[in-house]
Amino acid sequence: MQFSDDSPGTAGSAMLTDRYELTMLSSWLREGTADNRAVFECFARRLPAGRRYGVVAGIGRLLPLIRDFRFDHAEIAYLLAAGAITDAAADYLRDFAFSGTVAAYAEGDLYFPNSPLLTVTGTLAEACLLETLILSVLNHDSAIASAASRMVVAARGRPLIDMGSRRAHENAAVACARAAYLAGFASTSNLAAGFLYGVPTTGTAAHAFTLSHRTEREAFASQVAALGPQTTLLVDTFDTAQGIRTAIDVAGVNLGGIRLDSGDLDIEARNARALLDSLGATSTRITVTSDLDEYVIAALAESPIDGFGVGTRLVTGSGHPTSAMVYKLVAVADSSAPDAPLRDVAKSSPGKVGMGGHKSAYRIIDSEGHAVGERIVSHGEPAMPGARLLTHDVMRGGQALALPTLGESRLFHARALAELPREHLAITGGDPALTAAR
């Protein structure tokens, strides 16, 4: 079989997996245990150092990928040629479609160490096959949303724009924009995120636009003529103070906004606000960009800044340490009989001790509406009065159930965040606000 390096074609969601899943599948099929009932759980043993909470994100992206998890003829032929599967596994995969149940925390909810944030129930084979896909989506999107949520808290109500598309993989950039909006960002520069998920889009202009004209005045006049005086002009290509004067002279005192992208942003913003006000442009907004993260944003809390554009440190590893989620078998039947009892299983190796069993989780809320604990119970136990159930079915029989819209999940995140006592919202290092425990 020939494969072209410069035209690789496409692969379905089922191929977004690790080879060892198929090694296990081939072995289970040979020994006759592939159809034994099993429960797998996605959780994080710990949060990144200093983080108080994590944000669940990616459920809405994940479910369609699970629904469409299929191996076509070309993919199976490749797997056979690569020696990744046996003939019996190839026969199994030709008709494969996930038929189990997925339960999960709601998108936008918070998670903590040991939170059982996603549970897959099905056969041993089908639940195992989903491991890499689940971890790929949830680890990425939750890391972005967790970082974005901290930036939103640091911004104290001032809007944030995701501007990270040019620092990420082209498809990851769309997922980043979605996750950031879920966590409270106001908009994105990524048009695909707007088209696919309804995330509000916004944008200004690059320094190249100014440099493409003979003068800064000509550049501003062109942008205002095309987009109107409510546009935002980038004023720091040459001399910021002169750029502001030219911007107001061209657009008038009702200019929508200016963007600052260099220098000491606190000093630049204070000088810009004073100059704008002196020119009568008291309503012109100031947006700042340039390697922002939650710490820089917090340091600018008292600056006269109206909005922040965040890019590199939102979408790259320097800004969002890994979620470090894992996907582990927690219960399995010893036969394929439909009524065979499930046996709890868990790792006991140092530093990786697991918590076996099919579980559900509740957030315990005190009389003041604050989250004070997260309780893990055996699946099927009676409801805990006064506590908020965290785990809900999102897929049954391989079919996704109705989910909240992205906008609804965004509002839900704000409510979940409000449950944390104020001290746990500080961006300074500290222990997790809660730890999920039996």
C-alpha positions in Angstrom: 0.0 0.0 0.0 1.4 3.4 -1.0 1.0 6.5 1.1 1.9 10.0 -0.1 3.7 12.2 2.3 2.4 15.4 0.7 -1.2 14.3 0.4 -2.1 12.1 3.4 -5.8 12.3 3.0 -8.0 12.1 6.1 -8.6 9.8 9.0 -11.8 9.3 10.9 -12.1 9.8 14.7 -11.5 6.0 15.3 -7.9 6.4 14.0 -7.2 9.1 16.5 -6.0 6.4 18.9 -2.9 4.7 20.2 -1.9 1.3 18.9 -1.9 -0.3 22.3 -5.7 -0.1 22.4 -5.8 -2.4 19.4 -3.1 -4.7 21.0 -5.5 -5.2 23.9 -8.5 -5.6 21.7 -6.8 -8.4 19.7 -5.8 -10.1 23.0 -9.3 -9.9 24.6 -10.8 -11.3 21.4 -8.5 -14.2 21.5 -9.2 -15.0 25.1 -13.0 -14.4 24.7 -13.4 -11.5 27.2 -13.9 -8.6 24.8 -17.6 -8.6 25.5 -17.4 -8.6 29.3 -19.1 -5.5 30.8 -16.7 -2.9 32.1 -16.6 0.6 33.5 -13.8 3.1 32.7 -13.3 6.5 34.4 -11.6 9.7 33.4 -10.1 11.7 36.3 -7.1 13.7 37.3 -5.0 12.5 40.3 -3.9 16.1 40.9 -4.2 19.6 39.6 -1.3 21.6 38.1 0.9 23.0 40.9 -0.8 26.0 42.6 -4.1 25.6 40.8 -7.3 25.7 43.0 -9.7 24.1 40.5 -10.0 22.8 37.0 -12.8 23.4 34.4 -14.5 20.6 32.5 -14.5 21.4 28.8 -14.8 19.4 25.6 -17.8 17.2 26.3 -19.8 18.9 23.4 -16.9 18.2 21.0 -16.3 14.7 22.2 -19.7 13.1 21.9 -20.0 13.5 18.1 -16.5 12.0 17.8 -17.6 9.0 19.8 -20.8 8.7 17.8 -18.8 8.6 14.5 -16.1 6.3 15.9 -15.8 3.9 12.9 -13.1 2.1 11.0 -13.5 2.2 7.2 -12.1 -0.4 4.8 -8.9 1.6 4.0 -8.2 2.1 7.7 -8.6 -1.6 8.6 -6.4 -2.5 5.6 -3.7 -0.2 6.9 -4.0 -1.7 10.4 -3.7 -5.2 9.1 -0.7 -4.2 6.9 1.0 -2.5 9.9 0.5 -5.6 12.0 -1.5 -3.6 14.5 -4.5 -6.0 14.6 -5.3 -9.7 14.1 -7.7 -11.0 11.6 -10.3 -11.4 14.4 -9.8 -7.8 15.4 -10.3 -6.7 11.8 -13.6 -8.6 11.7 -14.6 -6.9 15.0 -13.7 -3.4 13.8 -15.6 -3.7 10.5 -18.9 -3.6 12.3 -17.8 -1.5 15.3 -20.0 1.2 16.7 -20.0 2.3 20.4 -23.2 1.1 22.0 -22.5 2.0 25.7 -23.3 4.8 28.1 -21.3 7.9 28.9 -21.9 9.9 32.1 -20.0 13.2 32.7 -19.8 16.4 34.7 -21.5 19.2 32.8 -19.3 21.4 30.6 -18.3 24.4 32.5 -18.4 22.7 35.9 -15.4 22.5 38.1 -13.3 19.4 38.9 -10.8 18.6 41.5 -8.3 15.8 42.3 -10.1 12.4 41.9 -13.3 13.9 40.5 -14.9 11.1 38.3 -15.6 13.7 35.6 -16.4 11.2 32.8 -17.5 7.5 33.1 -17.9 5.1 30.2 -19.9 1.9 30.6 -19.9 -0.7 27.9 -18.0 -3.8 26.9 -14.4 -4.1 27.8 -13.4 -3.8 24.2 -15.5 -0.8 23.1 -14.9 1.2 26.3 -11.1 0.7 26.0 -11.0 1.8 22.4 -12.2 5.3 23.3 -9.4 6.0 25.7 -7.0 8.1 23.5 -9.8 10.0 21.9 -11.4 10.9 25.3 -8.1 12.0 26.8 -7.0 13.9 23.8 -10.2 16.1 23.8 -10.7 16.5 27.5 -7.1 17.1 28.5 -6.7 19.8 25.8 -10.0 21.6 26.2 -10.0 21.4 30.0 -6.5 22.8 30.2 -7.5 25.8 28.0 -10.7 26.4 29.9 -9.0 26.2 33.2 -6.4 28.8 32.2 -9.0 31.0 30.6 -11.2 30.9 33.7 -8.3 32.2 35.8 -7.7 35.0 33.3 -11.4 35.9 33.4 -11.2 36.1 37.2 -8.1 38.3 37.0 -9.8 40.6 34.5 -12.5 41.6 37.0 -15.3 41.9 34.5 -13.3 43.4 31.7 -13.8 41.5 28.4 -11.1 39.2 27.0 -10.5 38.3 23.4 -9.0 35.0 22.3 -6.3 35.9 19.8 -4.2 32.7 19.9 -5.0 31.1 16.5 -1.6 31.9 15.0 0.1 30.2 17.9 -1.7 26.9 17.7 -2.5 24.0 15.3 -5.2 25.1 13.0 -7.8 22.7 14.4 -6.7 23.1 18.0 -7.1 26.9 17.6 -10.9 26.4 17.0 -11.1 24.1 20.1 -9.2 26.7 22.1 -11.6 29.5 21.1 -14.6 27.3 22.1 -13.1 26.4 25.5 -12.1 30.0 26.3 -15.6 31.3 25.5 -17.0 28.5 27.7 -14.8 29.8 30.5 -15.9 33.4 30.1 -13.9 35.0 27.3 -16.1 37.5 25.4 -15.0 36.8 21.9 -12.4 35.3 19.5 -10.5 36.3 16.4 -11.0 32.8 15.0 -13.7 32.9 12.4 -14.1 29.1 12.3 -15.1 29.1 16.0 -17.7 31.8 15.2 -19.0 29.8 12.2 -19.1 26.4 14.0 -19.9 27.2 17.5 -21.4 30.7 17.5 -18.6 32.3 19.4 -18.7 36.1 18.9 -15.8 37.2 16.7 -13.8 40.4 16.7 -10.6 41.8 15.2 -8.6 45.0 14.7 -5.7 45.2 12.2 -2.0 44.3 12.3 1.0 46.6 12.1 1.4 45.4 8.5 -1.8 47.3 7.6 -0.3 50.5 8.8 3.0 49.8 7.2 1.4 49.1 3.9 0.3 52.7 3.6 2.6 55.7 3.0 1.4 57.3 6.3 -0.3 56.2 9.5 -3.1 58.8 8.7 -3.8 57.1 5.4 -4.0 53.7 7.1 -6.5 54.9 9.7 -8.6 56.7 7.2 -8.8 53.6 5.1 -9.9 51.5 8.1 -12.5 54.0 9.3 -13.8 54.4 5.7 -14.3 50.6 5.5 -15.6 49.8 9.0 -16.8 53.1 10.5 -15.7 55.1 13.4 -16.6 52.4 16.0 -13.6 50.4 14.8 -10.5 49.8 16.9 -7.2 51.3 15.6 -3.8 50.0 16.3 -1.9 53.1 17.4 1.6 52.0 18.4 3.3 51.3 15.1 5.6 54.4 15.3 4.8 56.8 18.2 1.9 56.0 20.4 1.0 59.5 21.4 1.1 60.8 17.9 -0.8 57.7 16.7 -3.6 58.5 19.2 -3.8 62.1 18.0 -4.0 61.0 14.4 -6.6 58.4 15.2 -8.9 60.9 16.9 -8.3 63.5 14.1 -9.3 60.9 11.5 -12.2 59.1 13.3 -13.4 61.8 15.6 -14.0 61.7 19.3 -16.4 58.8 19.0 -13.7 56.4 17.8 -14.6 53.0 19.2 -11.2 51.9 20.5 -7.5 51.8 20.3 -5.2 48.9 20.7 -1.8 49.0 22.5 0.6 46.1 21.7 4.0 47.1 23.1 5.8 48.8 25.9 4.9 48.9 29.6 1.2 48.4 29.3 0.3 50.1 32.6 2.2 53.2 31.7 1.1 53.2 28.1 -2.5 52.7 29.1 -2.5 55.5 31.7 -0.8 57.9 29.2 -3.3 56.9 26.5 -6.3 57.4 28.7 -5.1 60.9 29.7 -4.5 61.9 26.1 -7.8 60.5 24.8 -9.7 62.3 27.5 -7.8 65.6 26.8 -8.8 65.2 23.1 -12.5 64.7 24.1 -12.5 60.9 23.3 -13.7 60.0 26.7 -15.7 56.9 25.4 -12.9 55.5 23.3 -11.9 52.1 24.7 -8.4 50.9 25.3 -7.6 47.3 24.5 -4.1 45.8 25.3 -2.3 42.8 23.9 1.2 41.4 24.1 1.9 38.1 25.9 -0.8 38.4 28.5 -1.7 35.8 31.1 -3.6 35.9 34.4 -0.6 37.2 36.3 0.0 40.1 33.9 -3.8 40.9 33.8 -4.0 40.9 37.6 -1.0 43.3 37.7 -3.0 45.6 35.4 -6.0 45.6 37.7 -5.8 49.3 38.4 -4.9 50.4 34.9 -7.4 52.3 32.8 -7.8 49.3 30.4 -11.1 48.3 28.9 -10.2 44.9 27.5 -7.5 42.3 26.9 -6.4 40.3 23.9 -4.8 37.0 24.9 -3.0 34.7 22.6 0.2 32.7 23.2 -0.2 32.1 26.9 -3.8 30.9 26.4 -3.2 28.4 23.7 0.4 27.1 24.3 1.7 24.9 27.1 3.4 27.9 28.8 0.1 29.2 29.8 -2.0 26.1 30.4 -0.2 23.3 32.1 -1.5 19.9 31.3 -4.7 18.6 32.9 -2.9 15.3 33.4 -6.2 13.4 33.2 -6.1 9.6 33.0 -8.6 7.0 31.8 -8.7 3.9 34.0 -10.6 0.6 34.3 -12.5 0.8 37.6 -14.9 -2.2 37.3 -15.1 -5.3 35.1 -17.3 -8.5 34.9 -15.6 -11.9 34.8 -17.9 -13.2 32.1 -19.9 -11.9 29.2 -23.2 -12.8 30.8 -25.5 -9.7 30.8 -26.1 -10.1 34.6 -22.5 -10.9 35.6 -21.6 -8.8 38.6 -19.0 -6.1 38.2 -15.7 -6.5 40.2 -14.1 -3.3 41.4 -10.5 -2.8 40.3 -7.9 -0.2 40.9 -4.1 0.4 40.7 -2.1 0.3 43.9 1.3 1.4 42.7 3.0 4.2 44.6 1.8 7.7 43.5 -0.9 6.2 41.4 -3.3 4.6 43.8 -6.7 4.4 42.2 -10.3 4.4 43.6 -12.2 1.4 42.1 -15.8 1.0 41.4 -18.6 2.6 39.3 -19.1 5.9 41.0 -21.2 9.1 41.0 -20.3 12.4 42.6 -22.0 15.3 44.5 -20.9 18.8 45.3 -21.8 19.7 48.9 -23.1 23.2 49.3 -23.4 25.0 52.6 -26.1 27.3 53.8 -24.4 30.3 52.2 -24.2 28.7 48.8 -20.5 27.9 49.0 -19.0 24.6 47.8 -17.4 22.9 50.9 -16.8 19.4 49.6 -17.1 16.8 46.9 -18.5 13.4 47.8 -18.0 10.3 45.8 -20.6 7.6 46.2 -21.2 4.2 44.6 -23.3 4.5 41.4 -26.9 4.0 42.2 -26.8 5.1 45.8 -29.8 7.2 47.0 -29.5 11.0 46.3 -27.7 13.1 48.8 -30.2 15.8 50.1 -28.9 19.3 49.7 -26.0 18.4 47.5 -25.7 18.9 43.7 -25.4 15.8 41.6 -22.4 16.2 39.3 -22.6 13.1 37.0 -25.3 12.9 34.4 -25.7 10.6 31.4 -24.7 12.4 28.2 -24.9 9.3 25.9 -26.9 6.1 26.0 -26.9 3.2 23.6 -24.2 5.0 21.7 -26.4 8.0 21.0 -25.7 11.5 22.4 -28.4 13.0 24.6 -29.5 16.6 24.3 -26.9 18.9 25.8 -26.9 22.6 26.9 -25.8 25.1 24.3 -22.4 26.5 24.5 -23.9 29.8 25.8 -25.8 27.9 28.5 -22.7 26.1 29.5 -20.8 29.4 29.7 -23.5 30.7 32.1 -23.3 27.4 34.1 -19.5 27.9 34.5 -20.0 31.3 36.0 -22.5 29.9 38.5 -20.2 27.0 39.4 -17.3 29.4 39.9 -19.5 31.5 42.1 -19.9 28.5 44.5 -16.2 28.7 45.4 -15.3 30.8 48.4 -13.5 34.0 47.3 -10.2 32.9 48.7 -10.1 30.0 46.2 -10.4 32.3 43.3 -7.0 33.9 43.9 -4.5 33.3 41.2 -1.7 32.9 43.6 -0.6 29.3 44.3 -2.5 27.2 46.7 -4.0 23.8 47.4 -7.1 22.6 45.5 -10.2 24.1 46.8 -11.8 20.7 47.2 -10.7 17.1 46.8 -13.2 14.4 45.7 -13.4 11.7 48.4 -15.7 8.9 49.5 
